[in-house]
Amino acid sequence: MKTLVIVAHPNLSQSKINRAWTERAKQLPDTTVHELYRAYPDGRIDVRGEQALLDVHDRIIFQYPLYWYSTPPLLKQWFDEVLEPGWAFGPGGVHLKDKEIGIAISTAGTAASYRPGGYNLFTIRDIAKPVEALANYVGAHYLPPFAIHDARHVTDEQLAESEAEYVHHLATARRVGAADLVANNR
């Protein structure tokens, strides 16, 4: 299985977590790491080039820091421009059908803040619903989200542990099934 990790961090060199995850993912076999902000500092996305990159991978992971309960702006633009009708969905839009799509995110809030009744009110799974819906819409299979919380306070030991867990997740994450959806909606 060929994996594409699309990293969308506006300032990756200043990121402790996303930078470490990116460097670790670059070492993995059958894995391509694509840094959007490095590739498109001017915001001009090569739509055909991005589509060609997606075509040759089976698993797509969007890696980013959580921005106001969403993705960084360039990733949203990427979704809008690259996932065209007739290519990603609609008549003839079968290029992502049966591929796997997931996210790997870092958050500033603690794990406890991402639960019902917590400071942020919602779970990461709830907050990631737009990407899950996107995967469904293009006929892809959604993978469970991978997240690390409290990014500003992660120790070196916790970072090393998260890197190992991320590598494991990239290799072994399984599609979210109907039973997972029922369990999450209780």
Backbone as a chain_set.jsonl record, in Angstrom:
{"seq": "MKTLVIVAHPNLSQSKINRAWTERAKQLPDTTVHELYRAYPDGRIDVRGEQALLDVHDRIIFQYPLYWYSTPPLLKQWFDEVLEPGWAFGPGGVHLKDKEIGIAISTAGTAASYRPGGYNLFTIRDIAKPVEALANYVGAHYLPPFAIHDARHVTDEQLAESEAEYVHHLATARRVGAADLVANNR", "coords": {"N": [[0.843, -1.174, 0.0], [0.625, 2.152, -0.924], [1.331, 5.159, 0.644], [0.327, 8.513, 1.022], [1.274, 11.359, 2.624], [-0.027, 14.328, 3.313], [1.113, 17.252, 4.283], [0.06, 20.022, 6.019], [1.058, 22.556, 7.313], [1.431, 25.826, 8.242], [3.854, 26.887, 9.178], [6.071, 24.984, 9.34], [8.732, 24.627, 10.162], [8.802, 25.741, 12.657], [7.292, 24.102, 14.181], [7.084, 21.728, 16.656], [5.852, 19.194, 16.892], [4.491, 18.518, 14.364], [6.651, 18.821, 12.623], [8.397, 16.835, 13.585], [6.802, 14.528, 13.152], [6.607, 14.671, 10.377], [9.29, 14.378, 9.511], [9.764, 11.802, 10.454], [7.88, 10.31, 8.993], [8.908, 10.606, 6.434], [10.915, 8.749, 6.382], [9.763, 6.311, 6.013], [9.031, 3.325, 4.167], [7.408, 3.155, 0.963], [6.005, 5.507, 1.295], [5.044, 8.782, 0.654], [5.816, 12.063, 1.376], [4.313, 15.136, 1.348], [4.611, 18.482, 1.428], [2.478, 21.028, 1.701], [2.604, 23.872, 2.167], [5.25, 24.392, 1.616], [5.439, 23.586, -1.031], [3.653, 25.329, -2.244], [4.07, 28.258, -1.713], [3.052, 30.607, -2.664], [0.404, 30.107, -2.86], [-0.642, 29.152, -5.217], [-1.936, 26.473, -6.526], [-0.985, 23.502, -8.139], [-3.148, 21.904, -9.73], [-3.502, 19.654, -11.493], [-1.086, 18.314, -11.082], [-1.313, 17.682, -8.364], [-3.524, 15.988, -8.452], [-2.477, 13.894, -9.964], [-0.588, 12.949, -8.164], [-2.243, 12.011, -6.122], [-3.51, 9.965, -7.527], [-1.608, 7.884, -7.647], [-1.387, 6.813, -5.139], [-2.612, 4.868, -2.383], [-3.494, 5.314, 0.181], [-4.326, 8.223, 1.886], [-3.226, 10.671, 3.991], [-4.053, 13.471, 5.785], [-2.186, 15.766, 7.352], [-2.023, 18.042, 9.953], [-2.051, 21.051, 12.041], [-4.699, 21.711, 14.268], [-6.842, 24.265, 13.369], [-8.791, 26.7, 14.515], [-10.871, 24.802, 14.901], [-10.775, 23.477, 12.513], [-9.162, 23.018, 9.312], [-5.886, 24.27, 8.302], [-5.725, 27.245, 6.205], [-4.615, 26.822, 3.537], [-4.935, 24.099, 3.105], [-7.719, 23.844, 3.053], [-8.206, 25.354, 0.747], [-6.874, 23.684, -1.031], [-8.533, 21.391, -0.947], [-10.83, 22.539, -2.127], [-9.929, 23.188, -4.732], [-8.514, 20.956, -5.836], [-10.114, 18.67, -5.571], [-12.05, 18.194, -7.764], [-15.257, 18.31, -9.503], [-16.149, 15.58, -11.57], [-13.66, 14.576, -11.471], [-12.999, 13.909, -8.771], [-15.518, 13.384, -7.798], [-19.002, 12.946, -8.739], [-20.242, 12.484, -12.165], [-17.934, 10.426, -13.729], [-16.088, 10.981, -11.766], [-14.14, 9.243, -10.194], [-11.648, 8.891, -9.105], [-10.774, 8.816, -6.449], [-12.161, 6.802, -5.374], [-12.579, 4.071, -3.252], [-10.083, 4.451, -2.107], [-8.132, 5.147, 0.871], [-8.692, 7.539, 3.377], [-7.494, 9.729, 5.84], [-6.82, 11.611, 8.895], [-4.202, 13.321, 10.642], [-3.644, 15.052, 13.427], [-2.579, 17.866, 15.397], [-3.277, 19.42, 18.503], [-3.852, 22.381, 20.45], [-5.284, 22.311, 22.761], [-5.997, 20.284, 25.673], [-6.427, 16.686, 25.949], [-8.641, 16.153, 27.532], [-10.17, 18.386, 27.079], [-11.372, 17.943, 24.689], [-13.965, 16.581, 24.574], [-17.399, 15.645, 25.169], [-18.865, 18.092, 27.162], [-16.395, 19.036, 27.875], [-13.99, 21.734, 27.58], [-13.849, 22.38, 24.81], [-16.119, 21.173, 23.923], [-16.633, 19.148, 21.974], [-15.641, 15.961, 20.562], [-12.55, 14.937, 18.98], [-13.158, 13.337, 16.836], [-15.74, 14.273, 16.274], [-15.148, 16.927, 15.53], [-13.655, 16.447, 13.292], [-15.477, 15.633, 11.421], [-16.12, 16.965, 8.901], [-13.977, 16.137, 7.19], [-14.335, 13.418, 7.255], [-16.854, 13.309, 6.057], [-16.155, 14.3, 3.549], [-14.487, 12.201, 2.648], [-16.392, 10.163, 2.452], [-18.07, 11.299, 0.491], [-16.482, 11.279, -1.813], [-16.226, 8.62, -2.234], [-14.295, 7.264, -0.828], [-12.645, 5.433, 1.834], [-12.885, 6.073, 5.236], [-10.44, 6.658, 7.707], [-9.77, 6.188, 11.205], [-9.242, 9.154, 13.178], [-5.964, 10.405, 13.982], [-4.403, 11.823, 16.714], [-2.62, 14.246, 18.654], [-2.572, 15.889, 21.7], [-2.488, 19.031, 23.558], [-0.255, 20.394, 22.563], [1.687, 22.39, 23.039], [2.867, 21.665, 25.375], [4.053, 19.201, 25.201], [6.318, 16.728, 26.104], [9.736, 15.7, 25.396], [9.864, 12.948, 25.598], [7.151, 12.224, 25.351], [6.76, 13.14, 22.766], [8.45, 11.458, 21.272], [7.149, 9.056, 21.769], [4.695, 9.611, 20.519], [5.537, 9.822, 17.876], [6.278, 7.172, 17.296], [3.782, 5.961, 17.647], [2.404, 7.243, 15.602], [3.71, 6.298, 13.281], [2.978, 3.624, 13.522], [0.206, 3.94, 13.294], [0.021, 4.956, 10.649], [0.67, 2.69, 9.234], [-1.127, 0.717, 10.077], [-3.77, 1.571, 10.536], [-7.241, 1.079, 10.392], [-10.184, 1.02, 8.399], [-12.993, 3.044, 9.24], [-15.869, 1.608, 10.425], [-19.409, 0.718, 10.208], [-20.174, -0.103, 12.783], [-18.397, 1.372, 14.342], [-19.346, 3.923, 13.856], [-21.893, 3.839, 15.016], [-21.19, 3.363, 17.696], [-19.791, 5.708, 18.266], [-21.767, 7.619, 18.183], [-23.331, 7.427, 20.389]], "CA": [[0.0, 0.0, 0.0], [1.374, 3.399, -0.999], [0.724, 6.19, 1.48], [0.657, 9.911, 0.778], [1.032, 12.225, 3.773], [-0.102, 15.723, 2.871], [1.367, 18.063, 5.468], [-0.429, 21.387, 5.832], [1.417, 23.388, 8.463], [1.92, 27.093, 7.687], [5.218, 27.204, 9.597], [6.53, 23.667, 9.771], [10.035, 24.711, 10.832], [8.564, 26.16, 14.039], [6.422, 23.117, 14.819], [7.777, 20.607, 17.29], [5.161, 17.928, 16.625], [4.308, 18.242, 12.938], [7.976, 18.666, 12.028], [8.891, 15.501, 13.967], [6.006, 13.53, 12.428], [6.966, 14.753, 8.957], [10.612, 13.773, 9.33], [9.633, 10.358, 10.676], [7.133, 9.737, 7.862], [9.808, 10.603, 5.273], [11.785, 7.577, 6.48], [8.979, 5.088, 5.832], [8.936, 2.816, 2.792], [6.116, 3.305, 0.291], [5.34, 6.7, 1.822], [5.436, 10.063, 0.081], [5.434, 13.197, 2.213], [4.12, 16.296, 0.481], [4.406, 19.65, 2.275], [1.734, 21.982, 0.888], [3.076, 25.252, 2.279], [6.554, 24.466, 0.943], [5.189, 23.452, -2.467], [2.834, 26.432, -2.757], [4.168, 29.431, -0.845], [2.248, 31.674, -3.255], [-0.994, 29.69, -2.865], [-1.069, 28.713, -6.558], [-1.878, 25.01, -6.487], [-0.93, 22.763, -9.398], [-4.259, 20.958, -9.577], [-3.227, 18.401, -12.215], [0.017, 17.655, -10.385], [-1.852, 17.118, -7.121], [-4.379, 14.85, -8.813], [-1.581, 12.799, -10.372], [-0.01, 12.429, -6.928], [-3.309, 11.228, -5.469], [-3.787, 8.768, -8.332], [-0.635, 6.801, -7.46], [-1.355, 6.406, -3.733], [-3.805, 4.153, -1.909], [-3.883, 5.874, 1.482], [-4.012, 9.649, 1.957], [-3.342, 11.21, 5.342], [-3.903, 14.918, 5.873], [-1.536, 16.06, 8.634], [-2.072, 19.487, 10.181], [-2.473, 21.514, 13.352], [-6.095, 22.141, 14.269], [-6.983, 25.722, 13.258], [-10.173, 27.101, 14.746], [-11.722, 23.624, 14.726], [-10.766, 23.152, 11.097], [-7.842, 22.861, 8.693], [-5.244, 25.519, 7.88], [-6.353, 27.763, 4.987], [-4.142, 26.246, 2.272], [-5.536, 22.774, 2.933], [-9.103, 24.077, 2.607], [-8.099, 25.752, -0.659], [-6.493, 22.467, -1.746], [-9.767, 20.608, -1.106], [-11.704, 23.241, -3.069], [-9.4, 23.215, -6.092], [-8.04, 19.66, -6.329], [-11.192, 17.674, -5.599], [-12.969, 18.734, -8.765], [-16.305, 17.456, -10.059], [-15.687, 14.872, -12.755], [-12.396, 13.918, -11.12], [-13.12, 13.313, -7.437], [-16.918, 13.022, -7.542], [-19.893, 13.204, -9.866], [-19.996, 11.633, -13.324], [-16.52, 10.265, -14.054], [-15.256, 11.319, -10.613], [-13.885, 7.993, -9.463], [-10.216, 8.773, -8.818], [-10.52, 8.548, -5.032], [-13.015, 5.693, -4.967], [-11.958, 2.94, -2.546], [-8.835, 4.802, -1.425], [-8.322, 5.414, 2.294], [-8.406, 8.922, 3.748], [-7.499, 9.969, 7.278], [-6.159, 12.823, 9.356], [-3.302, 13.294, 11.795], [-3.672, 16.45, 13.848], [-2.111, 18.298, 16.706], [-4.165, 20.433, 19.071], [-3.318, 23.132, 21.586], [-6.056, 21.911, 23.933], [-5.74, 18.98, 26.279], [-7.345, 15.613, 25.547], [-9.872, 16.31, 28.322], [-10.983, 19.48, 26.544], [-12.048, 17.464, 23.479], [-14.983, 15.58, 24.91], [-18.645, 16.304, 25.552], [-18.75, 18.727, 28.464], [-15.068, 19.644, 27.989], [-13.875, 23.124, 27.149], [-14.145, 22.485, 23.377], [-17.444, 20.561, 23.769], [-16.735, 18.058, 21.015], [-14.495, 15.065, 20.408], [-11.806, 15.125, 17.728], [-13.954, 12.673, 15.793], [-16.801, 15.208, 15.899], [-14.552, 18.076, 14.848], [-13.135, 15.979, 12.001], [-16.58, 15.168, 10.568], [-16.044, 17.42, 7.508], [-13.061, 15.299, 6.405], [-15.013, 12.129, 7.125], [-17.893, 13.497, 5.047], [-15.438, 14.416, 2.278], [-14.099, 10.843, 2.251], [-17.62, 9.48, 2.036], [-18.577, 11.91, -0.733], [-15.667, 10.887, -2.963], [-16.21, 7.158, -2.319], [-13.123, 6.723, -0.132], [-12.883, 4.852, 3.158], [-12.333, 6.965, 6.246], [-9.656, 6.054, 8.778], [-9.948, 6.931, 12.459], [-8.274, 10.236, 13.323], [-4.808, 10.289, 14.872], [-4.235, 13.159, 17.3], [-1.867, 14.5, 19.882], [-3.14, 17.082, 22.334], [-1.664, 19.85, 24.446], [0.982, 20.454, 21.773], [2.692, 23.309, 23.6], [3.451, 21.105, 26.592], [4.505, 17.835, 24.955], [7.718, 16.498, 26.47], [10.498, 14.952, 24.396], [9.452, 11.543, 25.725], [5.814, 12.112, 24.753], [6.913, 13.329, 21.324], [9.007, 10.212, 20.73], [6.059, 8.069, 21.832], [3.701, 9.939, 19.488], [6.133, 9.484, 16.58], [6.149, 5.716, 17.135], [2.355, 5.68, 17.47], [2.034, 7.745, 14.282], [4.22, 5.321, 12.319], [2.102, 2.459, 13.648], [-1.088, 4.335, 12.741], [0.129, 5.033, 9.19], [0.778, 1.336, 8.682], [-2.136, -0.254, 10.524], [-5.118, 2.11, 10.743], [-8.283, 0.373, 9.645], [-11.346, 1.812, 8.023], [-14.078, 3.222, 10.188], [-17.024, 0.839, 9.985], [-20.726, 1.093, 10.711], [-20.184, -0.297, 14.238], [-17.693, 2.51, 14.921], [-20.225, 5.081, 13.763], [-22.933, 3.677, 16.019], [-20.571, 3.52, 19.017], [-19.414, 7.114, 18.461], [-22.937, 8.47, 18.251], [-24.122, 7.168, 21.608]], "C": [[0.892, 1.243, 0.0], [0.614, 4.493, -0.259], [1.244, 7.564, 1.09], [0.289, 10.698, 2.03], [1.1, 13.655, 3.263], [-0.022, 16.588, 4.126], [0.944, 19.496, 5.174], [-0.187, 22.181, 7.116], [2.027, 24.669, 7.921], [3.351, 27.447, 8.075], [5.854, 25.946, 10.186], [7.855, 23.732, 10.536], [9.896, 25.113, 12.301], [7.717, 25.16, 14.82], [7.229, 21.962, 15.398], [7.16, 19.284, 16.838], [5.065, 17.625, 15.139], [5.635, 18.08, 12.215], [8.532, 17.271, 12.33], [8.131, 14.409, 13.229], [6.404, 13.49, 10.964], [8.3, 14.068, 8.701], [10.546, 12.26, 9.506], [8.934, 9.689, 9.494], [8.005, 9.66, 6.606], [10.709, 9.369, 5.245], [11.061, 6.268, 6.158], [8.959, 4.632, 4.378], [7.522, 3.021, 2.256], [5.305, 4.488, 0.816], [5.925, 7.935, 1.165], [4.947, 11.146, 1.023], [5.429, 14.441, 1.335], [3.745, 17.492, 1.367], [3.761, 20.765, 1.455], [2.294, 23.399, 0.969], [4.458, 25.435, 1.666], [6.351, 24.428, -0.571], [4.49, 24.676, -3.057], [2.891, 27.662, -1.859], [3.336, 30.613, -1.353], [0.765, 31.318, -3.317], [-1.517, 29.245, -4.215], [-0.857, 27.205, -6.659], [-1.877, 24.426, -7.894], [-1.952, 21.63, -9.305], [-3.951, 19.634, -10.265], [-2.099, 17.623, -11.552], [-0.447, 16.998, -9.097], [-2.725, 15.901, -7.413], [-3.538, 13.654, -9.233], [-0.943, 12.148, -9.145], [-1.031, 11.558, -6.178], [-3.554, 9.916, -6.206], [-2.855, 7.604, -8.011], [-0.495, 6.352, -6.004], [-2.692, 5.781, -3.332], [-4.381, 4.753, -0.632], [-3.411, 7.318, 1.517], [-4.268, 10.119, 3.378], [-3.1, 12.714, 5.272], [-3.382, 15.223, 7.278], [-1.486, 17.569, 8.821], [-2.356, 19.817, 11.646], [-3.933, 21.964, 13.25], [-6.153, 23.668, 14.328], [-8.452, 26.076, 13.436], [-11.165, 25.985, 14.399], [-11.801, 23.179, 13.266], [-9.321, 22.953, 10.623], [-7.194, 24.229, 8.475], [-5.785, 25.949, 6.508], [-5.897, 27.114, 3.685], [-4.718, 24.851, 2.048], [-6.993, 22.907, 2.492], [-9.119, 24.482, 1.138], [-7.775, 24.537, -1.515], [-7.722, 21.594, -1.982], [-10.636, 21.229, -2.199], [-11.23, 23.128, -4.51], [-9.077, 21.829, -6.65], [-9.171, 18.649, -6.479], [-12.337, 18.16, -6.487], [-14.091, 17.755, -9.118], [-15.791, 16.823, -11.355], [-14.331, 14.225, -12.553], [-12.535, 13.192, -9.781], [-14.538, 12.824, -7.131], [-17.754, 13.375, -8.762], [-19.588, 12.271, -11.019], [-18.508, 11.615, -13.689], [-15.579, 10.524, -12.893], [-14.983, 10.133, -9.722], [-12.43, 7.848, -9.0], [-9.896, 8.468, -7.356], [-11.348, 7.375, -4.505], [-12.178, 4.542, -4.416], [-10.56, 3.221, -2.005], [-9.157, 5.013, 0.054], [-7.877, 6.842, 2.591], [-8.485, 9.042, 5.26], [-6.807, 11.275, 7.601], [-5.216, 12.501, 10.51], [-3.174, 14.752, 12.22], [-3.054, 16.654, 15.22], [-3.056, 19.392, 17.182], [-3.459, 21.151, 20.21], [-4.019, 22.704, 22.869], [-5.675, 20.533, 24.442], [-6.735, 17.953, 25.764], [-8.679, 15.77, 26.27], [-10.762, 17.417, 27.777], [-11.752, 19.069, 25.294], [-12.949, 16.284, 23.818], [-16.265, 16.323, 25.245], [-18.518, 16.84, 26.982], [-17.392, 19.35, 28.713], [-15.086, 21.056, 27.436], [-14.27, 23.306, 25.68], [-15.449, 21.804, 22.982], [-17.504, 19.297, 22.924], [-15.481, 17.196, 21.011], [-13.765, 15.42, 19.107], [-12.569, 14.477, 16.583], [-15.08, 13.584, 15.322], [-16.249, 16.374, 15.079], [-14.056, 17.698, 13.458], [-14.236, 15.506, 11.047], [-16.523, 15.714, 9.136], [-15.098, 16.575, 6.646], [-13.663, 13.91, 6.232], [-16.107, 12.208, 6.058], [-17.283, 13.61, 3.653], [-15.066, 13.026, 1.77], [-15.308, 10.072, 1.738], [-18.094, 9.99, 0.673], [-17.794, 11.476, -1.972], [-15.519, 9.369, -3.079], [-14.993, 6.512, -1.68], [-13.555, 6.132, 1.212], [-12.173, 5.735, 4.178], [-11.615, 6.173, 7.331], [-9.895, 6.829, 10.067], [-8.873, 8.011, 12.595], [-7.137, 9.863, 14.271], [-4.563, 11.691, 15.413], [-3.282, 13.131, 18.483], [-2.363, 15.844, 20.404], [-2.104, 17.821, 23.163], [-0.271, 20.06, 23.84], [2.064, 21.336, 22.389], [3.425, 22.722, 24.805], [3.944, 19.669, 26.426], [5.993, 17.72, 25.295], [8.418, 15.749, 25.336], [10.102, 13.479, 24.416], [8.078, 11.318, 25.096], [5.889, 12.268, 23.238], [7.445, 12.059, 20.679], [7.943, 9.114, 20.72], [5.03, 8.339, 20.73], [4.233, 9.628, 18.093], [5.975, 7.982, 16.308], [4.691, 5.333, 16.904], [1.877, 6.126, 16.084], [2.492, 6.771, 13.192], [3.327, 4.077, 12.33], [0.737, 2.756, 13.019], [-1.048, 4.37, 11.209], [0.109, 3.648, 8.552], [-0.424, 0.455, 8.98], [-3.547, 0.283, 10.698], [-6.108, 1.381, 9.85], [-9.49, 1.27, 9.449], [-12.37, 1.89, 9.149], [-15.29, 2.494, 9.623], [-18.309, 1.33, 10.609], [-20.785, 0.947, 12.236], [-19.478, 0.852, 14.941], [-18.59, 3.744, 14.932], [-21.323, 5.014, 14.821], [-22.356, 3.926, 17.406], [-20.23, 4.981, 19.285], [-20.61, 8.029, 18.63], [-23.809, 8.213, 19.468], [-24.04, 8.326, 22.547]], "O": [[1.8, 1.366, 0.822], [-0.572, 4.723, -0.495], [2.438, 7.753, 0.858], [-0.869, 10.703, 2.449], [2.153, 14.128, 2.836], [-0.96, 16.646, 4.921], [1.405, 20.108, 4.21], [-1.107, 22.438, 7.892], [3.033, 24.62, 7.214], [4.001, 28.227, 7.378], [6.133, 25.874, 11.382], [8.063, 22.956, 11.468], [10.792, 24.844, 13.1], [7.457, 25.365, 16.006], [7.977, 21.301, 14.678], [7.877, 18.363, 16.446], [5.518, 16.569, 14.699], [5.734, 17.281, 11.284], [9.071, 16.607, 11.445], [8.74, 13.462, 12.731], [6.527, 12.416, 10.374], [8.423, 13.267, 7.775], [11.209, 11.522, 8.778], [9.352, 8.621, 9.046], [7.849, 8.74, 5.803], [11.21, 8.993, 4.185], [11.702, 5.223, 6.045], [8.88, 5.454, 3.465], [6.559, 3.055, 3.021], [4.074, 4.473, 0.785], [7.142, 8.115, 1.121], [3.783, 11.143, 1.423], [6.415, 14.753, 0.667], [2.679, 17.501, 1.982], [4.417, 21.377, 0.612], [2.444, 24.06, -0.059], [4.797, 26.538, 1.237], [7.017, 25.155, -1.308], [4.703, 25.022, -4.219], [1.871, 28.068, -1.302], [2.964, 31.501, -0.586], [-0.047, 32.123, -3.772], [-2.711, 28.984, -4.357], [0.263, 26.732, -6.853], [-2.683, 24.82, -8.737], [-1.635, 20.531, -8.849], [-4.129, 18.58, -9.655], [-2.158, 16.396, -11.472], [-0.025, 15.888, -8.772], [-2.665, 14.902, -6.697], [-3.862, 12.517, -8.887], [-0.78, 10.928, -9.101], [-0.689, 10.492, -5.667], [-3.778, 8.879, -5.582], [-3.27, 6.448, -8.094], [0.416, 5.593, -5.675], [-3.747, 6.121, -3.869], [-5.587, 4.707, -0.393], [-2.253, 7.612, 1.221], [-5.373, 9.988, 3.903], [-2.074, 13.169, 4.765], [-4.064, 14.965, 8.27], [-0.976, 18.293, 7.965], [-2.839, 18.971, 12.398], [-4.338, 22.536, 12.239], [-5.582, 24.284, 15.228], [-9.269, 25.768, 12.568], [-12.155, 26.202, 13.7], [-12.787, 22.573, 12.847], [-8.402, 22.751, 11.418], [-7.891, 25.243, 8.465], [-6.251, 25.111, 5.737], [-6.724, 26.877, 2.804], [-4.963, 24.465, 0.905], [-7.447, 22.146, 1.638], [-9.954, 24.004, 0.37], [-8.334, 24.372, -2.599], [-7.932, 21.109, -3.093], [-11.121, 20.528, -3.088], [-12.048, 22.987, -5.419], [-9.341, 21.561, -7.823], [-9.175, 17.858, -7.422], [-13.428, 18.486, -6.017], [-13.913, 16.539, -9.047], [-15.085, 17.464, -12.134], [-13.898, 13.415, -13.373], [-12.226, 12.005, -9.675], [-14.724, 11.944, -6.291], [-17.276, 14.02, -9.696], [-18.768, 11.363, -10.882], [-17.905, 12.662, -13.926], [-14.375, 10.305, -13.025], [-15.529, 10.028, -8.624], [-12.035, 6.774, -8.548], [-8.837, 7.912, -7.065], [-11.245, 7.006, -3.335], [-11.205, 4.104, -5.03], [-9.912, 2.31, -1.49], [-10.326, 5.051, 0.438], [-6.832, 7.295, 2.124], [-9.412, 8.532, 5.889], [-6.279, 11.958, 6.723], [-5.415, 11.537, 11.25], [-2.662, 15.584, 11.471], [-3.015, 15.759, 16.063], [-3.568, 20.183, 16.389], [-2.573, 20.591, 20.855], [-3.42, 22.731, 23.944], [-5.1, 19.723, 23.715], [-7.772, 18.313, 25.205], [-9.734, 15.543, 25.678], [-11.975, 17.396, 27.986], [-12.681, 19.764, 24.881], [-12.714, 15.15, 23.399], [-16.225, 17.509, 25.571], [-18.112, 16.117, 27.891], [-17.236, 20.118, 29.662], [-16.092, 21.508, 26.889], [-14.949, 24.275, 25.339], [-15.842, 21.857, 21.817], [-18.368, 18.451, 23.156], [-14.402, 17.64, 21.404], [-14.305, 16.118, 18.249], [-12.616, 15.02, 15.48], [-15.355, 13.668, 14.125], [-16.823, 16.754, 14.058], [-14.039, 18.531, 12.552], [-13.929, 15.02, 9.958], [-16.856, 14.972, 8.213], [-15.399, 16.325, 5.479], [-13.515, 13.296, 5.176], [-16.268, 11.289, 5.255], [-17.83, 13.078, 2.687], [-15.297, 12.704, 0.605], [-15.238, 9.408, 0.703], [-18.473, 9.201, -0.193], [-18.367, 11.322, -3.05], [-14.771, 8.884, -3.928], [-14.687, 5.351, -1.951], [-14.689, 6.319, 1.654], [-11.01, 6.097, 4.002], [-12.113, 5.155, 7.811], [-10.195, 8.022, 10.016], [-7.732, 7.812, 12.178], [-7.323, 9.11, 15.227], [-4.521, 12.65, 14.642], [-3.161, 12.138, 19.199], [-2.544, 16.799, 19.649], [-1.012, 17.322, 23.433], [0.747, 19.921, 24.518], [3.25, 21.034, 22.257], [4.476, 23.222, 25.205], [4.222, 18.994, 27.417], [6.814, 18.512, 24.831], [7.767, 15.23, 24.43], [10.016, 12.84, 23.367], [7.869, 10.331, 24.39], [5.158, 11.597, 22.508], [6.936, 11.631, 19.642], [7.853, 8.338, 19.769], [4.55, 7.408, 20.084], [3.471, 9.216, 17.219], [5.584, 7.582, 15.212], [4.395, 4.482, 16.065], [1.043, 5.462, 15.468], [1.726, 6.46, 12.28], [2.969, 3.547, 11.278], [0.184, 1.923, 12.301], [-1.963, 3.878, 10.549], [-0.415, 3.471, 7.452], [-0.716, -0.464, 8.215], [-4.454, -0.498, 10.986], [-5.824, 1.106, 8.684], [-9.762, 2.164, 10.25], [-12.579, 0.936, 9.898], [-15.691, 2.731, 8.484], [-18.305, 2.242, 11.435], [-21.383, 1.785, 12.911], [-19.903, 1.271, 16.018], [-18.595, 4.513, 15.894], [-21.645, 6.022, 15.45], [-22.968, 4.629, 18.21], [-20.365, 5.447, 20.417], [-20.468, 9.122, 19.178], [-24.919, 8.738, 19.556], [-24.638, 8.293, 23.623]]}, "num_chains": 1, "name": "protein.A"}
